[in-house]
Amino acid sequence: MDIIYILVPLSLLLIGIAVLIFFWAVKSGQFEDMESPAHRILFDDDEPVSRPRNDTQDDKPSDKP
């Protein structure tokens, strides 16, 4: 029964800290735009991958016909 005297204030303290962190996150704009990150994966912004270079070919034009 004595443990209740420790656990109840400790749990209230942890809940208070969680509430403060939540309000800080709301105030700093963490929850402003919840849909854009979900839609961002649908857009292909990657650069096209270039073809692998063949090491046997030179970049210089050859004199042979």
Secondary structure as the mmCIF struct_conf table of DSSP 4:
data_model
#
loop_
_struct_conf.conf_type_id
_struct_conf.id
_struct_conf.beg_label_comp_id
_struct_conf.beg_label_asym_id
_struct_conf.beg_label_seq_id
_struct_conf.end_label_comp_id
_struct_conf.end_label_asym_id
_struct_conf.end_label_seq_id
TURN_TY1_P TURN_TY1_P1 ASP A 2 ILE A 3
HELX_RH_AL_P HELX_RH_AL_P1 ILE A 4 LYS A 27
TURN_TY1_P TURN_TY1_P2 SER A 28 PHE A 31
BEND BEND1 GLU A 32 GLU A 32
BEND BEND2 MET A 34 GLU A 35
HELX_RH_AL_P HELX_RH_AL_P2 SER A 36 ARG A 40
TURN_TY1_P TURN_TY1_P3 ILE A 41 LEU A 42
BEND BEND3 PHE A 43 PHE A 43
HELX_LH_PP_P HELX_LH_PP_P1 ASP A 46 ASN A 54
TURN_TY1_P TURN_TY1_P4 ASP A 55 THR A 56
BEND BEND4 GLN A 57 GLN A 57
BEND BEND5 ASP A 59 LYS A 60
HELX_LH_PP_P HELX_LH_PP_P2 PRO A 61 SER A 62
BEND BEND6 ASP A 63 ASP A 63
#
